Amino acid sequence: MIVRRKDRVIVLGITGKQGTFWTEKMIAYGTNVVAGINPKRAGETHVGVPIFATTAEAVKAAGGDVGVMFIPPPMAKDAAVSAAEAGIKTLVVLTEHIPAQDVMAMHAAAARHGTRIVGPNTAGLVTPGECFVGIMPAFLQSVFKPGRIGVISRSGSLGTLVCLNLTRAGIGQSAFIGIGGDPMLGTTTRDALEALDKDAGTDAIVIVGEIGGGMEENAAEYAKKMNKPMVAFIAGAAAPPGKKMGHAGAIVSGGKGTAAAKMEALSAAGVQVGANPTEAGALMVDIVRNL
């Protein structure tokens, strides 16, 4: 799930306003965009990229390792299922507000065909200085800088803030993995943590979590086995129980998924926990100085 410059990227919904804007940004940054999908404009070229009617046709003609979806919620399921059937191995689903039954169908298709879904409701993936897939401002040198710190975040905005703080401190990032804010994610915090643990270019990791669910606690279990130093921040500490805050998955019920429980689990695993993104960044600066 760490994207590389060699990865062949297919953009689903490339001709829309957002698809066009971000495809141009991705290409300019170095992302290897090889094809776009729009059944109504197949055979055309858009922003220098050939357009195909289906993902299967695009993969056959140009190859395809990563897909990224600029697709409205009602059409997201069919687009994701067709991408998995076409052999796309990593599918970045930016779309939010996809009906729950459609998300389940997407995950089922991904499991059948060996596709990893990142999202839904993700901001995407960034490998600073190399490429990015999604809607993260990788091209802003004040925010992203090549380095050796991996960042995992459920929130694109909070993840951006952490990366900004790291860059301001003179520390770069090896990879940003935005897992997304949907209640049913294809990639969990633990999945991303395992990927960064295995990445030779990553020396330390920052986890930006949120209230709701048990992903951070599950990641903490894996963190106990790791040697790479880690820092975390959990958003939503002031949220009242039973109240949904922002992301669809950020809801606490039945005493589970609280910020306190997540911070306790991470601390017990040896992860330093900051009270806010700035403090988390400062903790990572101290770690880097002692590496």
C-alpha positions as CSV (number, residue, x, y, z in Angstrom):
1,M,0.0,0.0,0.0
2,I,3.1,2.3,-0.1
3,V,2.8,3.7,-3.7
4,R,5.9,3.9,-5.9
5,R,6.8,5.8,-9.0
6,K,6.8,2.6,-11.1
7,D,3.2,1.8,-10.1
8,R,0.8,2.1,-13.0
9,V,-2.2,4.2,-11.9
10,I,-5.7,4.2,-13.4
11,V,-8.0,7.1,-12.6
12,L,-11.7,6.2,-12.5
13,G,-13.8,9.3,-13.1
14,I,-10.8,11.2,-14.6
15,T,-12.9,13.7,-16.7
16,G,-14.8,15.2,-13.8
17,K,-13.7,18.5,-12.2
18,Q,-12.0,16.8,-9.2
19,G,-10.6,14.0,-11.3
20,T,-9.1,16.4,-13.8
21,F,-7.6,18.7,-11.1
22,W,-6.0,16.0,-9.1
23,T,-4.9,13.9,-12.1
24,E,-2.9,16.9,-13.3
25,K,-1.4,17.3,-9.8
26,M,-0.5,13.6,-9.6
27,I,1.2,13.6,-13.0
28,A,3.1,16.8,-12.3
29,Y,4.4,15.2,-9.1
30,G,5.6,12.1,-10.8
31,T,2.8,9.6,-10.4
32,N,2.6,7.2,-13.3
33,V,-0.9,7.7,-14.5
34,V,-1.4,5.4,-17.5
35,A,-5.2,5.5,-18.1
36,G,-8.5,7.0,-17.2
37,I,-12.0,5.6,-17.2
38,N,-15.2,7.2,-18.6
39,P,-17.5,5.1,-20.7
40,K,-18.9,8.1,-22.5
41,R,-15.5,9.4,-23.6
42,A,-13.7,6.2,-24.4
43,G,-11.1,6.7,-27.2
44,E,-10.4,10.3,-26.2
45,T,-7.3,11.7,-24.5
46,H,-7.8,13.8,-21.4
47,V,-4.9,15.8,-19.7
48,G,-2.6,13.7,-21.8
49,V,-4.1,10.4,-20.6
50,P,-5.9,7.9,-22.8
51,I,-9.5,7.2,-21.8
52,F,-11.2,3.8,-21.8
53,A,-14.7,2.6,-21.3
54,T,-13.9,0.0,-18.6
55,T,-11.1,-0.7,-16.1
56,A,-10.6,-4.1,-17.7
57,E,-9.9,-2.5,-21.1
58,A,-7.5,0.0,-19.5
59,V,-5.6,-2.8,-17.8
60,K,-5.4,-4.8,-21.0
61,A,-4.1,-1.9,-23.0
62,A,-1.9,0.0,-20.5
63,G,-1.5,-2.3,-17.4
64,G,-2.6,-1.2,-14.0
65,D,-1.4,-1.7,-10.4
66,V,-3.3,1.1,-8.6
67,G,-6.8,2.5,-9.1
68,V,-8.1,5.7,-7.7
69,M,-11.8,6.5,-7.6
70,F,-13.3,10.0,-8.3
71,I,-16.7,8.4,-8.4
72,P,-20.1,9.6,-6.9
73,P,-21.6,7.3,-4.1
74,P,-24.4,5.8,-6.2
75,M,-21.9,4.5,-8.8
76,A,-19.0,3.6,-6.4
77,K,-19.9,-0.1,-5.9
78,D,-19.9,-1.0,-9.6
79,A,-16.7,1.0,-10.2
80,A,-14.9,-0.7,-7.3
81,V,-16.2,-4.2,-8.2
82,S,-15.1,-3.8,-11.9
83,A,-11.7,-2.6,-10.8
84,A,-11.2,-5.6,-8.6
85,E,-12.4,-8.0,-11.4
86,A,-9.9,-6.3,-13.7
87,G,-7.0,-7.2,-11.5
88,I,-6.2,-3.8,-9.8
89,K,-4.2,-4.7,-6.7
90,T,-4.6,-1.5,-4.7
91,L,-7.8,0.6,-5.0
92,V,-7.9,4.0,-3.4
93,V,-11.6,4.8,-2.7
94,L,-11.9,8.6,-2.1
95,T,-15.7,8.5,-2.2
96,E,-17.6,9.1,1.1
97,H,-21.2,8.4,1.9
98,I,-21.3,5.1,0.0
99,P,-24.3,3.1,1.2
100,A,-23.2,0.4,3.8
101,Q,-24.5,-2.5,1.7
102,D,-22.5,-1.2,-1.3
103,V,-19.3,-1.0,0.8
104,M,-19.8,-4.6,1.9
105,A,-20.2,-5.7,-1.7
106,M,-17.0,-3.8,-2.6
107,H,-15.0,-5.5,0.2
108,A,-16.4,-8.9,-0.8
109,A,-15.3,-8.4,-4.4
110,A,-11.9,-7.2,-3.3
111,A,-11.4,-10.3,-1.1
112,R,-12.4,-12.6,-4.0
113,H,-9.9,-11.0,-6.4
114,G,-7.0,-10.1,-4.1
115,T,-7.5,-6.4,-4.2
116,R,-6.6,-4.1,-1.3
117,I,-9.1,-1.3,-0.8
118,V,-7.7,1.8,0.9
119,G,-10.8,3.7,2.2
120,P,-13.6,4.4,1.6
121,N,-13.5,8.1,2.5
122,T,-9.7,8.3,2.3
123,A,-7.5,11.2,1.3
124,G,-5.1,8.8,-0.3
125,L,-1.5,7.8,-0.3
126,V,1.7,9.8,-0.5
127,T,5.3,8.8,-1.0
128,P,7.1,12.2,-0.6
129,G,9.4,13.1,-3.5
130,E,8.2,10.2,-5.5
131,C,4.4,10.1,-6.2
132,F,1.0,10.3,-4.7
133,V,-2.5,8.9,-5.3
134,G,-5.6,10.8,-4.1
135,I,-6.2,14.3,-2.8
136,M,-3.4,15.0,-0.4
137,P,-1.2,18.2,-1.0
138,A,1.9,16.2,-1.7
139,F,3.2,19.0,-4.0
140,L,3.4,21.5,-1.1
141,Q,7.0,21.4,0.0
142,S,6.0,23.1,3.2
143,V,3.9,20.0,4.1
144,F,5.6,17.0,2.6
145,K,9.3,16.3,2.5
146,P,11.1,13.1,1.7
147,G,12.3,11.4,4.9
148,R,12.1,8.3,7.1
149,I,9.0,8.8,9.2
150,G,5.8,6.9,8.3
151,V,2.4,8.6,9.0
152,I,-0.9,6.7,9.3
153,S,-4.1,8.7,9.6
154,R,-7.8,8.1,9.5
155,S,-8.2,11.9,8.8
156,G,-6.7,13.6,5.8
157,S,-6.6,17.0,7.5
158,L,-5.1,15.8,10.8
159,G,-2.6,13.7,8.8
160,T,-1.6,16.8,6.8
161,L,-1.2,18.8,10.0
162,V,1.2,16.1,11.5
163,C,3.2,16.1,8.3
164,L,3.4,19.9,8.3
165,N,4.7,19.8,11.9
166,L,7.3,17.2,11.0
167,T,8.4,19.1,7.9
168,R,8.7,22.3,9.9
169,A,10.9,20.5,12.3
170,G,13.2,19.4,9.5
171,I,11.9,15.8,9.5
172,G,10.5,14.3,6.4
173,Q,8.1,11.4,5.7
174,S,8.8,8.0,4.1
175,A,5.1,7.5,3.4
176,F,1.7,8.8,4.3
177,I,-1.1,6.2,4.5
178,G,-4.6,7.6,4.8
179,I,-6.8,4.7,5.8
180,G,-10.0,6.7,5.7
181,G,-13.0,7.5,7.9
182,D,-15.6,5.0,6.8
183,P,-17.0,2.6,9.4
184,M,-16.0,-0.4,7.2
185,L,-12.5,0.2,6.0
186,G,-10.5,-2.0,3.6
187,T,-7.2,-1.1,5.3
188,T,-7.0,-0.8,9.1
189,T,-4.5,1.0,11.3
190,R,-2.9,-2.3,12.0
191,D,-2.6,-3.2,8.3
192,A,-0.8,0.1,7.6
193,L,1.4,-0.3,10.7
194,E,2.5,-3.7,9.4
195,A,3.4,-2.3,6.0
196,L,5.5,0.5,7.5
197,D,7.1,-1.9,10.0
198,K,8.3,-4.0,7.0
199,D,9.4,-0.9,5.0
200,A,13.2,-0.5,5.0
201,G,12.8,3.2,4.3
202,T,10.8,3.9,7.5
203,D,12.6,4.3,10.8
204,A,9.7,5.5,13.0
205,I,5.9,5.9,12.8
206,V,3.2,8.4,13.7
207,I,-0.3,7.1,14.2
208,V,-3.2,9.6,14.0
209,G,-6.3,7.9,15.3
210,E,-9.8,8.8,16.2
211,I,-12.5,7.7,18.7
212,G,-14.8,4.9,17.6
213,G,-14.1,1.2,16.8
214,G,-11.1,-0.8,18.0
215,M,-8.5,-0.3,15.3
216,E,-6.0,1.5,17.4
217,E,-6.3,-1.0,20.2
218,N,-5.7,-3.8,17.6
219,A,-2.7,-1.9,16.2
220,A,-1.4,-1.6,19.7
221,E,-1.2,-5.4,20.0
222,Y,1.0,-5.5,16.9
223,A,3.0,-2.5,18.2
224,K,4.2,-4.6,21.2
225,K,6.2,-6.7,18.8
226,M,7.8,-3.8,17.0
227,N,11.3,-2.3,17.4
228,K,10.6,0.9,15.5
229,P,9.6,3.8,17.8
230,M,6.1,5.2,17.5
231,V,4.1,8.2,18.5
232,A,0.3,8.6,18.4
233,F,-2.4,11.2,18.7
234,I,-6.1,10.3,19.2
235,A,-8.7,12.8,18.1
236,G,-12.1,13.2,19.7
237,A,-11.2,13.1,23.4
238,A,-13.9,15.7,24.2
239,A,-16.7,14.0,22.2
240,P,-19.7,13.0,24.2
241,P,-20.7,9.3,24.2
242,G,-23.1,8.2,21.5
243,K,-22.5,11.4,19.4
244,K,-21.1,11.0,15.9
245,M,-18.3,13.4,15.3
246,G,-17.1,14.0,11.8
247,H,-16.1,10.7,10.3
248,A,-18.8,8.0,10.1
249,G,-16.6,5.6,12.1
250,A,-16.0,8.2,14.9
251,I,-18.7,7.3,17.3
252,V,-18.4,6.0,20.8
253,S,-21.1,3.6,22.2
254,G,-21.4,1.2,25.1
255,G,-18.2,2.5,26.6
256,K,-16.1,1.2,23.8
257,G,-13.9,3.1,21.3
258,T,-13.1,6.0,23.7
259,A,-10.0,8.1,23.4
260,A,-8.9,7.1,26.9
261,A,-9.1,3.4,26.0
262,K,-7.1,3.9,22.8
263,M,-4.4,6.0,24.5
264,E,-4.1,3.5,27.3
265,A,-3.7,0.6,24.9
266,L,-1.1,2.4,22.8
267,S,0.8,3.6,25.9
268,A,0.9,0.1,27.3
269,A,2.4,-1.0,23.9
270,G,5.3,1.4,24.3
271,V,3.8,4.1,22.0
272,Q,4.3,7.7,23.1
273,V,0.9,9.5,23.0
274,G,0.6,13.2,22.4
275,A,-2.3,15.3,23.6
276,N,-2.5,17.1,20.2
277,P,-0.9,16.9,16.7
278,T,1.7,19.5,17.7
279,E,2.8,17.6,20.8
280,A,2.9,14.3,18.8
281,G,5.2,16.0,16.3
282,A,7.4,17.3,19.1
283,L,7.6,13.8,20.6
284,M,8.7,12.4,17.2
285,V,11.4,15.2,16.9
286,D,12.8,14.0,20.2
287,I,12.8,10.4,19.0
288,V,14.6,11.3,15.7
289,R,17.3,13.2,17.6
290,N,18.0,10.0,19.6
291,L,18.0,7.5,16.7
